[in-house]
């Protein structure tokens, strides 16, 4: 074999090895998940029939459940609680689960279980306050604005978007971002 043929075969072998190495490294990095609306069946797996709030187990109203999933087992979901007769009455109204870190307004939520309630601030906004479900400790507040782009009124609607999305309570909406 001539030296030029040997040199060409060596270059080809190196190129094939490099291509294989690059494709192996690229395959080891997962592609970012595309978040989508969770199905009723998926929500039934993550929304409890009774939400654990401090030392109580408060019944949830599944027909109000809403959530999103990355399709790989992670969820952000919520549901209205039936708080009549519980200490939560008037303070919180919704149970909220996030299985990924997220940011709402100026505060962050780690993966976990939360409850939230809201109060009218102005005719066009409400203040939504999040608490840890296990302790009732305040985590943070966000101002939700009346959504003038849509006439949809939903008890709770969690919508996906690239890197984040929106949470709608009635006519009011606020953004969230994945951390």
GUFIDO-37905 format. One record per residue (C-alpha): residue in one letter; x, y, z. Coordinates in steps of 0.001 Angstrom, whole numbers, plus 500000, padded with zeros to 6 digits. Example, Ala and Ser with C-alpha at 12.3 -4.5 7.8 and 13.67 -1.06 7.14 Angstrom:
A512300495500507800/S513670498940507140/
// end
This chain:
X500000500000500000/X501336503381499107/X501875506065501744/X499195508329500254/X496579505529500424/X497572504761504019/X497363508450504938/X493891508696503332/X492635505587505213/X493998506988508495/X492214510301507899/X488977508466507068/X489263506334510236/X489850509479512325/X486849511209510740/X484606508203511428/X485841507989515020/X485214511710515550/X481707511445514043/X480890508510516318/X482233510352519370/X480243513522518617/X477003511585518031/X477500509643521298/X478052512843523293/X475055514551521656/X472822511559522419/X473808511669526099/X472290515165526495/X468502514909526678/X466500517218524488/X464474519815526375/X460982518632527193/X458083520143525302/X455488521022527916/X451873520337527022/X448453520276528661/X448065517175530846/X445229514778530082/X442515513921532602/X444068510468533069/X447481512003533802/X445989514548536220/X444207511783538142/X447643510302538924/X448960513524540539/X445896515308541969/X444936513840545356/X441280513266546276/X442179514889549613/X444910517514549712/X447307517292552671/X447231520820554142/X449025521309557455/X447302518694559665/X444144518311557581/X443226516402554453/X440924518686552499/X438716517285549751/X439495518463546212/X437084519127543363/X438682517147540520/X436494518678537795/X438441521937538395/X441858520258537998/X444282521675535468/X447911521026534706/X450787520644532305/X453368517912531827/X456707517548530119/X455593514101528917/X458484512575530878/X456752512259534250/X456981515852535546/X453874517910536260/X452685521329537328/X449062520974538430/X446388522462540622/X442842521954541826/X440211523771543877/X439823522555547463/X436468522299549230/X437490524259552331/X434111524720554053/X434514523665557678/X438334523539557546/X440818525989559014/X441870526824555440/X438502528419554713/X439009531988553570/X442810531734553492/X443487529305550656/X441273527929547951/X443563525926545655/X446019523047546032/X449078523331543762/X451790520792542898/X454986521472541018/X457462518704540297/X459998521123538840/X461453524351540253/X459655527418538969/X459472531169539424/X456292533170539850/X456672536935539982/X459579537671542331/X459539534386544269/X460593530811543534/X458843527541544197/X460896524405544676/X459357521104543614/X456649520380546171/X453082520919547326/X451562524349547928/X448227525995548529/X447171529441547396/X444404531897547929/X443604535301546475/X442065538642547371/X440744541394545144/X443234544256544955/X441581546481542355/X438751545891539871/X441431544742537417/X443725542697539668/X443915540173542483/X446780539344544826/X447545535609544821/X449429534321547891/X451227530961547902/X451845528940551096/X453632525651551791/X450931522990552099/X452777521125554849/X453207524105557202/X451045526982555968/X454141529223555801/X453880532055553254/X456117531610550210/X455236534699548155/X452666536833546387/X452005537768542789/X449545540213541292/X447283538638538677/X445833541014536101/X442451540859534393/X443052539267531006/X441622541681528461/X442706539509525518/X440347536663526365/X436841536323527722/X437496532813529067/X436500532383532705/X437948529219534260/X438154528270537916/X441774527271537259/X443697526925534011/X447415526166533874/X448806526610530380/X452210525617529010/X454623527734527037/X458259527456526104/X460170527899529353/X457021528805531279/X453391529645530858/X450362531198532495/X448041530413535366/X444481531695535095/X442116532068538038/X438709533210536838/X439357536214534565/X442793536903536076/X446112535634534826/X449799535630535839/X452953534173534308/X455317531505535583/X458771530497534379/X460604527214534764/X463819527564536769/
// end
